[in-house]
Amino acid sequence: MLSNSPRVHAPPDAQPLIRLDEVRKSFTLPDGRTLEAVRPSSLAIARGDIFGIVGKSGAGKSTLLRLINLLERPDAGRVFVGGRELTALAKPALRDARQAIGMIFQQFNLLQNASVFDNVAFPLRIHGRHAEAQVRARVDECLALVGLVDKAGSHPAQLSGGQKQRVAIARALASRPDVLLCDEPTSALDAETTESLLATLRDINAQLGVTIVIVTHELSVVTALCRNAVVVEDGRIADRFDLASSARFLPVTRLGRDLLRLRGSPEVLDAADRGHDIDRREPARA
């Protein structure tokens, strides 16, 4: 187990760990048109949550995720993580703040010529703040958590897709982040490997209290892992779900309806199809 002390999950009315306040992001296309990737959107995510952002390809879900650590800087709006407004920080302070935010990607983004050990050690060594003995101890802890101690000397080309993603998770955890952002981490994996990876993420959340935000187009990933979720459609947050709640409400998107079916709430959708009066209010924000 990693040496991080366990974190206590925040009560529902506590200050959210992550808050997006009317953020907006657009891009200029090669033909000169403007793509509104994220239309004005607000979002709050509680400390210790496992939060899903789901949507079809091109919906804006990955851009919304990347606004959290300012890999994409919003055109408007504010981003808060841990009570700090990231959008107000100068570059040196933002660089320090990002140490509390780990990220894993769909294509792993590993250093191909470096060993597993050196890949995980990279974020610790690049800042030069740790003695080599501390780096080795931390890398060993992270590899133990993801079950890859025996692969420390291997290189990425020698690993399976699932093992590569576990290395990416270990690397993201090396700096002891409060938040782990996951951008389509299972899309390149088969079903069995996906299930194993989700179990790893669930254990990380339970053991360390790390808040996990995961972008995916796979509804089964959301229902298997997440406590709260949003559906992004055309750059907007169109549906919000408390997946642990029994509240009855009618989603406005097809993905939202499919998510409720997978969740095991067909009676809500059946009632809606019959024209019954269902609560159309959004559930409380995460």
C-alpha positions as CSV (number, residue, x, y, z in Angstrom):
1,M,0.0,0.0,0.0
2,L,1.2,3.5,-0.7
3,S,2.3,5.7,2.1
4,N,-0.3,8.4,1.5
5,S,-2.5,8.7,4.6
6,P,-6.1,7.8,3.9
7,R,-8.3,10.7,3.0
8,V,-11.8,11.1,4.4
9,H,-14.5,11.5,1.8
10,A,-16.1,14.9,2.0
11,P,-19.8,15.2,3.1
12,P,-22.2,16.2,0.3
13,D,-22.4,19.8,1.4
14,A,-18.6,20.3,1.7
15,Q,-16.6,22.5,-0.6
16,P,-16.1,20.6,-3.9
17,L,-12.5,19.6,-4.7
18,I,-13.0,20.5,-8.4
19,R,-15.2,23.3,-9.6
20,L,-15.7,24.6,-13.1
21,D,-17.5,27.9,-13.2
22,E,-19.1,28.8,-16.6
23,V,-16.1,27.6,-18.6
24,R,-16.1,27.8,-22.4
25,K,-13.7,26.7,-25.0
26,S,-13.7,27.1,-28.8
27,F,-11.2,26.2,-31.6
28,T,-10.7,27.7,-35.0
29,L,-10.9,25.1,-37.8
30,P,-8.7,25.1,-40.9
31,D,-11.5,26.5,-43.0
32,G,-11.9,29.4,-40.6
33,R,-15.1,28.2,-38.9
34,T,-15.3,28.2,-35.1
35,L,-15.9,24.9,-33.2
36,E,-17.6,25.4,-29.9
37,A,-16.0,22.5,-28.1
38,V,-17.3,23.4,-24.7
39,R,-20.2,25.8,-24.4
40,P,-20.7,27.6,-21.1
41,S,-20.7,24.9,-18.5
42,S,-20.4,24.6,-14.7
43,L,-19.5,21.4,-12.8
44,A,-18.7,20.5,-9.2
45,I,-16.9,17.3,-8.1
46,A,-16.6,16.2,-4.5
47,R,-13.4,15.1,-2.9
48,G,-13.1,11.3,-3.1
49,D,-15.7,10.9,-5.8
50,I,-15.4,8.7,-8.9
51,F,-16.9,10.9,-11.6
52,G,-17.7,10.0,-15.2
53,I,-17.9,12.3,-18.2
54,V,-19.6,10.4,-21.0
55,G,-20.5,11.4,-24.6
56,K,-20.2,10.5,-28.2
57,S,-17.0,11.2,-30.3
58,G,-16.7,15.0,-30.8
59,A,-19.2,15.9,-28.0
60,G,-16.5,17.9,-26.1
61,K,-16.0,15.5,-23.2
62,S,-12.2,15.3,-23.5
63,T,-11.9,19.1,-23.9
64,L,-14.0,19.5,-20.7
65,L,-11.6,17.1,-18.9
66,R,-8.5,19.0,-20.1
67,L,-9.9,22.2,-18.8
68,I,-9.6,20.8,-15.2
69,N,-5.8,20.9,-15.3
70,L,-5.6,23.7,-17.9
71,L,-4.1,21.5,-20.6
72,E,-6.7,23.5,-22.5
73,R,-7.1,27.0,-21.1
74,P,-10.8,28.1,-21.2
75,D,-11.7,31.1,-23.3
76,A,-13.9,32.2,-20.4
77,G,-14.9,31.0,-16.9
78,R,-12.9,29.9,-13.9
79,V,-11.4,26.6,-12.8
80,F,-10.8,25.7,-9.1
81,V,-9.0,22.7,-7.8
82,G,-8.5,22.3,-4.0
83,G,-9.8,25.8,-3.4
84,R,-7.3,27.4,-5.7
85,E,-8.3,29.2,-8.9
86,L,-6.0,27.7,-11.5
87,T,-7.1,30.1,-14.1
88,A,-5.7,33.0,-12.0
89,L,-2.2,31.5,-11.4
90,A,1.0,32.5,-13.1
91,K,2.9,29.8,-14.9
92,P,5.3,28.8,-12.0
93,A,2.4,28.6,-9.6
94,L,0.3,26.6,-12.1
95,R,3.1,24.2,-12.6
96,D,3.3,23.6,-8.9
97,A,-0.5,23.2,-8.7
98,R,-0.5,20.6,-11.4
99,Q,1.6,18.3,-9.2
100,A,-1.7,17.6,-7.4
101,I,-3.4,16.5,-10.6
102,G,-2.3,13.2,-12.3
103,M,-3.4,12.3,-15.8
104,I,-3.6,9.1,-17.9
105,F,-4.3,9.0,-21.6
106,Q,-5.8,6.6,-24.1
107,Q,-2.5,5.9,-25.8
108,F,-0.5,5.6,-22.6
109,N,2.1,8.2,-23.6
110,L,5.0,6.2,-22.2
111,L,8.7,6.8,-22.9
112,Q,9.5,3.9,-25.2
113,N,13.2,3.9,-24.6
114,A,12.9,4.0,-20.8
115,S,12.2,1.1,-18.5
116,V,9.0,0.8,-16.5
117,F,10.8,2.0,-13.4
118,D,12.2,5.1,-15.2
119,N,8.8,5.9,-16.7
120,V,7.2,6.0,-13.3
121,A,10.2,7.9,-11.8
122,F,10.1,10.5,-14.6
123,P,7.7,13.1,-12.9
124,L,9.7,12.9,-9.7
125,R,13.1,13.3,-11.3
126,I,12.1,16.1,-13.7
127,H,11.6,18.6,-10.9
128,G,14.8,17.5,-9.0
129,R,13.2,17.8,-5.6
130,H,13.7,14.2,-4.5
131,A,16.8,12.2,-3.5
132,E,17.3,9.1,-5.6
133,A,16.5,6.9,-2.6
134,Q,13.1,8.7,-2.2
135,V,12.4,8.2,-5.9
136,R,13.2,4.5,-5.7
137,A,11.0,4.0,-2.7
138,R,8.1,5.9,-4.3
139,V,8.3,4.1,-7.6
140,D,8.3,0.7,-5.8
141,E,5.2,1.8,-3.9
142,C,3.4,2.8,-7.1
143,L,4.4,-0.3,-9.0
144,A,3.2,-2.5,-6.1
145,L,-0.2,-0.8,-6.1
146,V,-0.8,-1.6,-9.8
147,G,0.8,-5.1,-9.6
148,L,3.8,-4.5,-11.7
149,V,6.8,-4.8,-9.4
150,D,8.1,-7.7,-11.5
151,K,8.1,-5.5,-14.6
152,A,10.2,-2.7,-13.3
153,G,13.1,-3.5,-15.6
154,S,10.9,-4.1,-18.7
155,H,10.4,-1.7,-21.5
156,P,6.9,-0.6,-22.9
157,A,7.4,-2.8,-26.1
158,Q,7.5,-5.8,-23.8
159,L,4.2,-5.1,-22.1
160,S,0.5,-5.8,-23.0
161,G,-1.9,-2.9,-23.4
162,G,-3.3,-3.4,-19.9
163,Q,0.2,-3.4,-18.4
164,K,1.1,-0.2,-20.3
165,Q,-2.0,1.5,-18.9
166,R,-1.0,0.3,-15.4
167,V,2.4,1.9,-15.8
168,A,0.7,5.1,-16.8
169,I,-1.4,5.0,-13.7
170,A,1.6,4.3,-11.5
171,R,3.4,7.3,-13.1
172,A,0.4,9.5,-12.6
173,L,0.3,8.5,-8.9
174,A,4.0,9.1,-8.3
175,S,3.6,12.7,-7.2
176,R,0.8,11.9,-4.7
177,P,-2.0,13.7,-6.6
178,D,-5.3,14.5,-5.1
179,V,-7.0,14.1,-8.5
180,L,-6.5,11.5,-11.3
181,L,-7.9,12.5,-14.7
182,C,-8.5,9.6,-17.1
183,D,-9.0,10.3,-20.8
184,E,-10.6,7.2,-22.4
185,P,-8.2,4.9,-20.5
186,T,-10.0,1.6,-21.5
187,S,-10.8,2.3,-25.2
188,A,-7.7,0.4,-26.4
189,L,-8.3,-2.6,-24.1
190,D,-10.3,-5.8,-24.3
191,A,-13.2,-6.5,-22.0
192,E,-11.3,-8.6,-19.5
193,T,-8.4,-6.2,-19.3
194,T,-10.9,-3.3,-18.9
195,E,-12.5,-5.0,-16.0
196,S,-9.1,-5.5,-14.3
197,L,-8.1,-1.9,-14.9
198,L,-11.4,-0.6,-13.4
199,A,-10.8,-2.7,-10.3
200,T,-7.3,-1.1,-10.0
201,L,-8.9,2.4,-10.2
202,R,-11.5,1.4,-7.7
203,D,-8.8,0.2,-5.3
204,I,-6.8,3.4,-5.7
205,N,-9.8,5.5,-4.9
206,A,-10.7,3.3,-1.8
207,Q,-7.1,3.1,-0.5
208,L,-5.8,6.6,-1.2
209,G,-9.0,8.6,-1.5
210,V,-7.8,10.0,-4.8
211,T,-10.6,11.7,-6.7
212,I,-11.0,10.1,-10.1
213,V,-12.6,11.8,-13.1
214,I,-12.9,9.5,-16.1
215,V,-13.9,10.4,-19.7
216,T,-15.4,7.5,-21.7
217,H,-17.8,6.7,-24.4
218,E,-18.4,3.2,-22.8
219,L,-21.5,3.3,-20.6
220,S,-20.6,0.0,-19.0
221,V,-17.4,1.7,-17.6
222,V,-19.6,4.4,-16.0
223,T,-22.0,2.0,-14.4
224,A,-19.2,-0.3,-13.2
225,L,-17.0,2.5,-11.7
226,C,-18.6,5.9,-11.2
227,R,-20.8,7.3,-8.4
228,N,-21.7,10.4,-10.3
229,A,-21.7,11.2,-14.0
230,V,-22.7,13.7,-16.7
231,V,-23.6,13.3,-20.3
232,V,-21.9,15.8,-22.7
233,E,-23.7,16.5,-26.0
234,D,-22.7,19.2,-28.5
235,G,-20.4,20.8,-26.0
236,R,-23.0,21.1,-23.3
237,I,-23.6,19.1,-20.1
238,A,-27.0,17.8,-21.0
239,D,-27.7,15.2,-18.2
240,R,-26.4,14.7,-14.6
241,F,-26.7,11.5,-12.7
242,D,-26.2,10.5,-9.1
243,L,-25.8,6.8,-9.8
244,A,-26.1,5.8,-6.2
245,S,-29.4,7.5,-5.8
246,S,-32.9,6.1,-6.4
247,A,-34.3,9.4,-7.4
248,R,-36.7,9.3,-10.4
249,F,-35.9,11.7,-13.2
250,L,-36.1,11.7,-17.0
251,P,-32.8,12.1,-18.9
252,V,-33.0,14.3,-22.0
253,T,-30.3,12.5,-24.0
254,R,-30.3,9.0,-25.6
255,L,-27.1,8.2,-23.9
256,G,-28.7,9.2,-20.6
257,R,-31.6,6.9,-21.2
258,D,-29.2,4.1,-22.1
259,L,-27.2,4.7,-19.0
260,L,-30.3,4.4,-16.8
261,R,-31.2,1.1,-18.5
262,L,-27.7,-0.2,-17.8
263,R,-28.0,1.1,-14.2
264,G,-31.2,-1.0,-13.9
265,S,-33.8,1.7,-13.8
266,P,-36.1,0.6,-16.7
267,E,-39.2,1.5,-14.8
268,V,-38.4,5.2,-15.0
269,L,-37.9,5.0,-18.7
270,D,-41.0,2.9,-19.2
271,A,-43.1,5.4,-17.2
272,A,-41.7,8.2,-19.3
273,D,-42.6,6.3,-22.5
274,R,-46.2,6.0,-21.2
275,G,-46.3,9.8,-20.7
276,H,-46.4,9.6,-16.9
277,D,-45.3,12.7,-14.9
278,I,-41.7,12.1,-14.1
279,D,-39.5,14.5,-12.2
280,R,-37.5,16.4,-14.9
281,R,-35.3,18.2,-12.4
282,E,-31.6,17.5,-12.5
283,P,-30.4,15.6,-9.5
284,A,-28.1,17.4,-7.0
285,R,-24.7,18.2,-8.5
286,A,-21.8,16.1,-7.5
